[in-house]
Amino acid sequence: MSRLLTGLSLGYFLVMLDTTIVTVALPALSPSLAEQQWISNGYTLTFAAFLLTAGAWSDRFGARRVFFTGLIAFAVLSGLSALSFSASLLIAFRALLGIAGALLVPSSLSLIAAAYPSPPARAKAMGVWAALSGTGLVAGPLLGGLLTEAFGWRAIFVVNVPVALCALALSRQAPRTPPKPGRIDVVGQVSAVVALSTLTYALIQGTWSALVLTAVAGVVFVRTQKMLPRRLFATRAFRWGLAAGAIVNFGLSGVLFVLSLYFQETRGYAPSETGLAFLPLTIPTAFNPIFTGRLVARIGPRIPALTGFTLMAAGTLVQAFSASPALSVVALASLGFGVSLAIPSLLTAVVASAPPELTGVAGGALNASRQTGAALGVAVLGILTTTSATTALLTAAVVLLAGAGMVTFALAPRKAAANPSR
């Protein structure tokens, strides 16, 4: 693997690491459930809201410049997060970290495309890029638990700094991509941020009047946004694929949030033990997507996606009704294999449904939808944990079963049109 590819992959590794490393440390970060939700969601919300715009910025200002800006910002903001002296300040820095993370994803993909113009070489490079990001997802809970227990919660942010600087040094030879003229969709971007943040605020704080602002911002976004061409929504696979993508991350991030609190506050696990407990969930996400890609290429995305949602729902149900550590391993493994079946299948289906010139936009839309679902999962299931972890997990299982029905419908083969000559 070349130095450049390693550096670009480390950028995405950081993004994925920061989505899960904070989960196990939440009880150490704040005793308040609402603050724990905001610490988790501050990053996810802005990451989701700025993904599509970050792609436009990458084209407008040059992928190399945007990638380096994202890396430097990620290092600086991680250091500032470690120095936070209040939950409110940490939430603000986490929100800015989400924007920095959004800058890294489309720009790194653009740089890979420029550095590897041959389609076979580009496919291999993107496989490495995706595999290393999966390692970040796996490492997050375990590393977060070990660092929090050994050095305190500040260490989970300090660890980002040397990784970002290493990525910066390794990617210095990134090719310069010429900026492309174009306008940034300011109204669409602002309305997306307002809609997502006010919806999350309403759910976490119970301030339902905020939903009025959510509705207004949502209407403005739909009517004015220029980031997603309307012709993308002409296909059923794209429309319902985005909804199914949101449900996948609703279940994954919401269950991670609930179980992190449950393992530490009810079962009495130490942070390091909690990180180890999550390994059956996170390990399959590192290797199973390779198998899923081959399976989807052979039989199509519908059956793997349906199997994935079913496994996620089954694992969540087992965890909801069992206090046995042995059954937790089975339940979390089922959830992990389900996630790693569902997400690659949905990505294939959504991208395939788009015109060739819009495949990048379609992939970005699915990522944004998934991160939006993650924020809602933490908000909704976090509220339900005040009743019980079982209630929250049962709700997640029901939503995931609805996702199974959704992909059955969305990815069903279309019937051939009747032949009028008969």
C-alpha positions in Angstrom: 0.0 0.0 0.0 1.4 3.4 -1.0 2.1 6.2 1.4 -0.5 8.3 -0.3 -3.2 5.7 0.0 -2.3 5.1 3.6 -2.7 8.8 4.4 -6.0 9.1 2.6 -7.3 6.0 4.3 -6.2 7.2 7.7 -8.4 10.3 7.2 -11.5 8.1 6.8 -10.3 5.9 9.7 -10.4 9.0 11.9 -14.0 9.7 10.8 -15.2 6.2 11.7 -13.1 6.0 14.9 -14.8 9.1 16.2 -18.3 7.8 15.6 -17.8 5.0 18.1 -14.8 5.8 20.4 -16.9 8.2 22.4 -19.7 5.7 23.1 -18.1 3.7 25.8 -16.8 6.9 27.5 -20.2 8.6 27.8 -20.8 7.8 31.5 -17.4 9.3 32.3 -18.2 12.4 30.2 -21.4 13.4 31.9 -24.0 12.0 34.4 -26.8 13.7 32.5 -28.6 11.6 29.9 -29.4 14.6 27.7 -25.8 15.8 27.7 -24.6 12.2 26.8 -27.0 12.3 23.9 -25.7 15.7 22.7 -22.1 14.7 23.1 -22.8 11.7 20.8 -25.1 13.5 18.4 -23.1 16.8 18.2 -20.6 15.0 15.9 -23.2 12.9 14.0 -25.6 15.7 13.2 -23.1 18.0 11.6 -21.3 15.2 9.8 -24.7 14.2 8.3 -25.7 17.7 7.4 -22.4 18.7 5.8 -21.6 15.6 3.8 -23.2 16.7 0.6 -21.9 20.2 0.8 -18.4 18.9 1.6 -18.5 17.1 -1.8 -19.4 20.4 -3.5 -16.6 22.2 -1.6 -14.2 19.5 -2.7 -15.1 20.2 -6.4 -15.2 24.0 -5.9 -12.0 24.5 -4.0 -10.0 21.4 -4.9 -10.0 18.0 -3.2 -6.4 18.4 -1.9 -7.0 21.7 -0.2 -10.3 20.4 1.4 -8.7 17.2 2.6 -5.8 19.0 4.2 -8.1 21.5 5.8 -10.2 18.7 7.2 -7.2 16.9 8.7 -5.7 20.0 10.3 -9.1 21.0 11.7 -9.7 17.5 13.0 -6.4 17.5 14.9 -6.9 21.0 16.3 -10.5 20.4 17.4 -9.6 17.0 18.9 -7.0 18.7 21.0 -9.5 21.4 22.1 -12.1 18.7 22.9 -9.6 17.1 25.3 -9.2 20.5 27.0 -12.9 21.0 27.5 -13.9 22.1 31.0 -17.7 21.7 30.5 -20.1 19.5 28.7 -21.5 22.4 26.7 -18.0 23.3 25.4 -17.3 19.6 24.5 -20.6 19.4 22.6 -19.7 22.5 20.6 -16.3 21.1 19.7 -17.9 17.7 18.8 -20.2 19.6 16.4 -17.2 21.3 14.7 -15.4 17.9 14.6 -18.4 16.5 12.6 -17.9 19.3 10.0 -14.2 18.4 9.8 -15.0 14.8 9.4 -17.4 15.6 6.6 -14.6 17.4 4.7 -12.5 14.3 4.7 -14.8 11.7 3.1 -15.6 13.1 -0.4 -12.2 14.8 -0.8 -10.4 11.5 0.0 -12.5 9.7 -2.6 -11.8 12.4 -5.2 -8.0 12.1 -4.5 -8.1 8.4 -4.8 -9.9 8.7 -8.2 -7.2 11.2 -9.3 -4.3 9.2 -8.1 -5.5 5.9 -9.5 -7.0 6.6 -13.0 -7.0 2.9 -14.0 -10.4 1.4 -13.0 -8.9 -1.9 -11.6 -6.3 0.0 -9.5 -8.9 2.5 -8.3 -11.2 -0.4 -7.2 -8.4 -2.0 -5.2 -7.5 1.4 -3.6 -11.1 2.1 -2.6 -11.3 -1.4 -1.1 -8.3 -0.6 1.1 -9.8 2.8 1.9 -13.1 1.1 3.0 -11.4 -1.7 4.9 -9.3 0.6 7.0 -12.4 2.6 7.9 -14.0 -0.6 9.1 -11.0 -1.1 11.3 -11.7 2.4 12.8 -15.3 1.3 13.6 -14.0 -1.9 15.3 -11.3 -0.1 17.2 -13.6 2.6 18.5 -15.4 1.0 21.5 -12.4 -1.1 22.5 -9.9 1.8 22.3 -12.3 4.1 24.0 -12.8 1.8 26.9 -9.1 1.1 27.4 -8.1 4.8 27.1 -10.9 6.0 29.4 -10.0 3.5 32.1 -6.3 4.0 31.9 -5.9 7.7 31.3 -9.4 9.3 31.6 -11.8 10.5 29.0 -9.6 13.2 27.6 -7.3 10.5 26.1 -10.0 9.5 23.6 -9.6 12.9 21.9 -5.9 13.2 22.3 -5.3 10.0 20.3 -6.8 11.7 17.2 -4.0 14.2 17.0 -1.0 12.0 16.1 -3.2 10.0 13.7 -4.3 13.2 11.9 -0.7 14.5 11.7 0.5 11.1 10.4 -2.2 11.2 7.7 -1.2 14.7 6.8 2.5 13.7 6.4 1.7 10.6 4.4 -0.7 12.4 2.0 1.6 15.3 1.1 2.1 13.9 -2.4 -1.7 14.0 -3.1 -2.4 15.2 -6.6 -3.7 18.7 -7.2 -7.2 18.6 -8.7 -8.3 21.7 -10.5 -11.1 23.6 -8.9 -14.4 23.5 -10.7 -16.7 26.6 -10.9 -20.0 26.4 -9.2 -22.1 27.8 -6.4 -22.5 26.5 -2.9 -26.1 25.8 -1.9 -26.1 28.0 1.2 -29.9 28.0 1.7 -30.1 24.2 1.3 -27.2 23.7 3.7 -28.5 26.0 6.4 -32.1 24.6 6.2 -30.7 21.0 6.5 -28.7 21.9 9.6 -31.7 23.7 11.2 -34.1 20.9 10.4 -31.8 18.2 11.8 -30.7 20.1 14.9 -34.2 21.3 15.9 -35.7 17.8 15.4 -33.0 16.3 17.6 -33.5 19.1 20.2 -37.2 18.5 20.3 -36.6 14.7 20.9 -33.9 15.1 23.5 -35.2 18.1 25.4 -38.9 17.3 25.0 -39.5 20.9 23.6 -42.1 20.0 21.0 -42.5 23.6 19.9 -39.2 23.2 18.2 -40.9 20.9 15.7 -42.5 23.9 14.1 -39.1 25.2 13.1 -38.2 21.7 12.0 -41.1 21.6 9.7 -40.4 25.0 8.2 -36.7 24.2 7.7 -37.7 20.9 6.1 -40.0 22.5 3.6 -37.4 25.1 2.7 -34.8 22.4 2.2 -37.1 20.3 -0.1 -38.2 23.3 -2.1 -34.9 25.1 -2.5 -32.0 22.5 -2.2 -29.8 22.0 -5.2 -27.5 19.3 -3.8 -29.8 16.4 -4.8 -31.2 16.5 -8.3 -34.9 15.6 -8.3 -34.5 13.0 -11.0 -32.6 10.8 -8.5 -35.9 10.4 -6.6 -37.6 8.9 -9.7 -36.7 5.4 -8.8 -38.2 3.4 -5.9 -34.8 1.9 -5.0 -33.4 5.4 -4.3 -36.3 6.8 -2.3 -36.8 3.8 -0.1 -33.1 2.9 0.0 -32.4 6.3 1.7 -35.1 5.5 4.3 -33.7 2.0 4.9 -30.2 3.4 5.3 -31.5 5.8 8.0 -33.1 2.8 9.8 -29.8 0.7 9.7 -28.0 3.5 11.6 -30.9 4.2 13.8 -30.6 0.7 15.0 -26.8 0.5 15.1 -26.0 3.8 16.8 -29.1 3.7 19.1 -28.4 0.2 20.3 -24.7 1.0 20.9 -25.8 4.0 23.0 -28.3 2.1 25.0 -26.0 -0.9 25.6 -23.0 1.3 26.6 -25.1 2.8 29.4 -26.7 -0.6 30.3 -23.4 -2.5 30.5 -21.8 0.1 32.7 -24.7 1.3 34.9 -26.7 -1.9 35.3 -24.2 -4.8 34.8 -21.3 -2.8 36.4 -18.8 -3.3 33.6 -15.7 -1.1 33.5 -15.1 0.9 30.4 -12.5 -1.6 29.1 -14.9 -4.5 29.7 -17.6 -2.6 27.8 -15.3 -2.1 24.9 -14.5 -5.8 24.9 -18.2 -6.7 25.1 -18.8 -4.9 21.9 -16.2 -6.8 19.9 -18.8 -9.5 18.6 -20.7 -6.6 17.1 -17.8 -4.6 15.6 -15.5 -7.4 14.3 -17.9 -8.6 11.6 -18.1 -5.1 10.2 -14.3 -5.3 9.4 -14.4 -8.4 7.2 -18.0 -9.3 6.3 -18.5 -6.5 3.8 -16.0 -8.2 1.4 -18.2 -11.4 1.5 -21.4 -9.3 1.1 -20.0 -7.5 -2.0 -19.4 -10.9 -3.6 -22.8 -12.1 -2.6 -24.5 -9.0 -4.0 -22.6 -9.3 -7.2 -23.9 -12.9 -7.6 -27.6 -12.7 -6.4 -28.4 -9.0 -6.2 -28.9 -6.7 -3.2 -32.4 -7.7 -2.1 -31.8 -11.0 -0.2 -28.6 -9.8 1.5 -30.3 -6.6 2.6 -33.4 -8.4 3.9 -31.2 -11.0 5.7 -29.2 -8.1 7.3 -32.2 -6.3 8.7 -33.6 -9.6 10.0 -30.4 -10.5 11.8 -30.2 -7.0 13.3 -33.8 -7.2 14.6 -33.2 -10.8 15.9 -30.0 -9.8 17.7 -31.7 -6.7 19.3 -34.6 -8.9 20.5 -32.3 -11.4 22.1 -30.4 -8.7 23.8 -33.7 -7.1 25.0 -34.9 -10.2 26.8 -31.6 -11.7 28.0 -29.2 -10.7 30.8 -26.8 -13.6 30.0 -23.3 -12.5 28.9 -23.1 -15.6 26.6 -26.4 -14.7 24.8 -25.1 -11.1 24.6 -22.2 -12.4 22.5 -24.7 -14.2 20.2 -27.0 -11.1 20.0 -24.2 -8.6 19.3 -22.7 -10.9 16.6 -26.1 -11.2 14.9 -26.3 -7.4 15.0 -22.8 -7.0 13.6 -23.3 -9.5 10.7 -26.7 -7.9 10.0 -25.2 -4.4 9.7 -22.4 -5.7 7.4 -24.9 -7.4 5.2 -27.4 -4.5 5.0 -25.2 -1.5 4.4 -23.1 -2.7 1.4 -26.3 -4.1 -0.2 -28.1 -0.8 0.2 -25.1 1.1 -1.1 -25.1 -1.1 -4.2 -28.8 -0.7 -4.8 -28.9 3.0 -4.3 -25.9 3.8 -6.4 -27.1 1.4 -9.2 -30.5 3.2 -9.2 -28.8 6.6 -10.1 -27.7 7.8 -13.5 -24.0 7.2 -14.1 -23.1 10.9 -13.7 -24.9 11.1 -10.3 -23.5 7.9 -8.6 -21.2 10.0 -6.3 -24.1 12.2 -5.3 -26.3 9.1 -4.7 -23.6 7.5 -2.5 -23.2 10.7 -0.5 -27.0 11.0 0.0 -27.1 7.5 1.4 -24.3 8.3 3.8 -26.0 11.5 4.9 -29.3 9.6 5.4 -27.5 6.9 7.5 -25.9 9.5 9.8 -29.2 11.3 10.2 -30.7 8.0 11.3 -27.8 7.5 13.7 -28.6 10.9 15.4 -32.3 10.0 15.6 -31.5 6.6 17.0 -29.4 8.1 19.9 -32.1 10.7 20.5 -35.2 8.4 20.5 -33.7 5.3 22.1 -31.9 7.5 24.6 -35.3 8.9 25.8 -36.7 5.4 26.0 -33.9 4.2 28.3 -35.4 6.4 31.0 -38.2 3.8 31.0 -35.9 0.8 30.6 -33.2 -0.5 28.3 -35.6 -3.3 27.4 -38.2 -0.8 26.1 -35.6 1.0 24.0 -34.2 -2.3 22.5 -37.7 -3.5 21.7 -38.4 -0.3 19.9 -35.2 -0.6 17.9 -36.2 -4.2 16.9 -39.6 -3.1 15.7 -38.0 -0.3 13.6 -35.5 -2.7 12.1 -38.3 -5.2 11.2 -40.0 -2.3 9.5 -36.7 -1.8 7.6 -36.8 -5.4 6.5 -40.3 -4.9 5.0 -39.1 -1.7 3.4 -36.2 -3.3 1.5 -38.4 -6.2 0.5 -40.6 -3.6 -1.3 -37.9 -1.2 -2.4 -35.6 -3.8 -4.0 -38.3 -6.0 -5.5 -37.8 -6.6 -9.2 -40.1 -4.6 -11.3 -42.7 -6.5 -13.3 -42.2 -6.4 -17.0 -44.7 -4.2 -18.9 -47.5 -6.0 -20.6 -46.9 -6.6 -24.4 -49.7 -4.8 -26.2 -49.3 -7.0 -29.2 -50.6 -10.0 -27.3 
